[in-house]
């Protein structure tokens, strides 16, 4: 099994891509720290997997809080003695809101979760990886991190930032045993959102014709994105560092 005797930490683990990724890792032998801010479905997932014999630990945390991020990394090291893989997957959308209409609180919330969260986790994980001489980080960016017309302004900026963060870490730490790559999903059957709300009418009218005209006809299952993340995290991708991988059914090729 590819991840036997390895420890992985996955954020946004209670649903969607994160849930599928936790299931993938434990199936392939990893011990997993599953992190989410939503407690009930997270603990339900962990209970289900524990009954199947998996090594998995729940950690309720807000990835935008540095104290919570410190606690989730401590959970990994105190429970399993090490950390080998960090998957920054937690994220929210922005209701397709264009720049002039973005409320400051929406901007700050989207950037805090989508960009500050991965940065805080990487900042705390990298010293652990340096000490043990190896580590793999996979960030979940987005099709919106590759172009400007796939979402609202806050989400698009946050995912461009994740792409830059990924490349910078790969550049600065690649020679010291740390790999950092990112996936850029297109349309995926998940419940990602920024809470209840109606998409911005003007933003939606601008974005949707582009998406409908270029996106593939089939929406991806979360398991398909999880498979790509698991590949990047594994030794099978040992010579990939700083890679930004579209997993979008050919959307970016259009």
N, C-alpha and C positions, 0 to 999 in steps of 0.2 A: 504493500500500500504506500502511496506517494508521501503521505504525511505522518507515517508512524513515528512515534517518539517526538513529534513536533507539537508546539503550542501556538494556536492562532487566536487572535482577538478580532471580533467582527462587530462593528457598530451598525445600528439600524437593523438589529437581528430579529426583531419580533415579527416582521412581515416582509413580503416581497422578495427582493434580491437577497437581502440579508438573511432572511429565514432559509432560503434555498441554499445559501452559501454555508451556513452553519451545518445544515444537513449534509451537504457535500463533503465538508471537511471531516466530520465525524465518521462518515461512511468510508473515507480514505485513511482513517487511522489517527487523526489529530485529536488532541485535547483542545477544547474551545472555550473561551470566555465570550459569552453572548451578551452584548450590551444594547440596551434600549432605554428610552425614557418612559415608555409605556409598560407598566409592570405586569399586568394580568396576562396578556398574550405571550410576553417573554417567558414568564414562569411556566406557562402551559407548554410552551415549546420545550423548555429544558426538562420538565417532568416527563414528557413524551419520549424524549431521546434517552433520558436516564433509564427508563423502563426497557429500552432496547439495548442497554449496556454501554452507552456512550459516555465518555468523559466530557462533561459540559457543565459550566457554571454560569449562572445568571448574574448580571451586574446591572442594576438600575442606575443610569447616569445620564446627565445632560452633557453632550459633547461640547457645548459652548462654554461650559464652566471648567476652568483650569483645575479647580479642586476635584471635581468629578472625574476629570480625565486622569489626574494623578491616582485617584482611587481605583479606576478601572485597570490601570497598568499595575498597580500594587496587587490587585486581585489576581492577575495572571501570575506574577512572580511568587506571591505568597502561597497560591494554591498549587501551582505546577512547577515552580522553581525557575522558570525561564519564559521567554517569549521569542518565538521565531518568525511569526507572521502577523502583520498588522493590516487589517482591511478597513479603511475609512469609507464606510458605505452610507452612513446616515445622511439624509438630506430632505429638504422641503422645496416645494415650488413657490411661485410668486403671483399666481392668478393672471399671468400674461400681461402684467402691468408695464406700460411704457414709461420712460424715464421721467417725463414731466409730471406724471401722475402717481409716482411711487411715494406713498407715505413714508416718512422717515423711520417709523417703527417697523414697517415691512422690510425696508432696506436693511436695517440693522439686524433683524431676526434672520433673514435669509443668509446674509453674509456671516453671521455668528455661527450658524449651524453648518452651512455648506462649505465655508472656507476657513473660518477660525477653528472649527472643530478638527478638521484634518491637520491643520498646522499644529495645534496644541498637542494632539496625539503623537504626531511625528517628532515634535520637539522633545517629548518625554521618552519616546521609544528609541530614538537614535542612540542615546548614551548606553542603553541596555545592549543594543546590537553591537556597538563598538566594543563594549567590554567582552562580549562573547565571540567577536570576530565575524559575525554574519547576521543577516536579517533581511526579510523581504517585506516591502510595503506595497500594497495595491490600493490606489485611490479610485473611487467611483466618480468620474467626471460626468460628461454628458455630450451628446451631439451638440448641445448649446455651448460647449466649451471649444468647439471647432468652427463655429460660424455665428453670425449675429441674429439670425432669423428663426430660431427654434424655440424661443421662450420670451418671457418678459426681461426687463433690464437687470433687475437684481439677480435673478437666477443665472442669466447669461454671464454676467460679470463674475459671479461666484465660481462658476464652472471653468471659465477662462483662468481664474486664479488657481484652481486646483491643478489645471494643466501646467501652469508655470511653477507651482510648488513641486510638482512631480519631477519636472525636468531639473530644477535647481538642486533638489536632494540627490538625484542620480548623479549630477555633475560633481557635487561637493564630496559625496561619500562613496561613490562607486568603487574607488580604488581601495577602500577600507572594508570591503565585504558586504556592503549594503546595496541592495537593488530597490529601486522605486519606479513603479510603472502605473499606468492608469488605463481603465476602460472607459469608453464613451458610448453608453447605450443610446439607442434611438427610442422608438416606442416600445414600452414594456408594460405588461399587464400587472401593475402594482397599484397600491393605494397612496402613492406619494402625493403630498399636498401641503398647503400652508394653513390647515384648519378649514373650517367651514367658510364659504364665501363664493361669490360669483365672479368668474373671470372678467377682467376688464374688457368691455365691449369693443373699444377701438383696438386694443392690443390683439384680442382674439381675431378680429376681422382682418388684421394685417398678417398675423402669423399663420392662421389656419390654411389659407389658400396655398401658401408656400409649402407647408407640411403635407397637405393632401396631394399636391402636385408632384412631390419628389420622394415622399416616404414609401417604403415597400408596402405591399398590400397586407402582409401578415404582421401582427404584433408579436413581439418576442415573449416567450415564457420566462419568468424569473430564473428558472433552472438553466436556461441557455446563457444568460449573463453570468451566473454563478460558475458555470463551467469555464468560461473565459478567465474569470478572476482566479479560479483555482489553478489554471494553467500558468498564469503569470506569477502566482505565488510559489509555484513548485520549482524543483530543480530542472524540470523539463525546459524551463525558460531561463536557464542559468546564464545565458549570454544576452538576455534582454534587460536593458536598463535605460530608463528614460523613455520607454516606448509609450506612445499614446495610441491605444488600440480602439478603433471604432468597432462596435459590436451592434450593427444597425441594419443588417440585411441589405447593405449596399446604398443606404441613404446618402452617405457622405460622397459616394462615387458619382452621384447625379450632378 
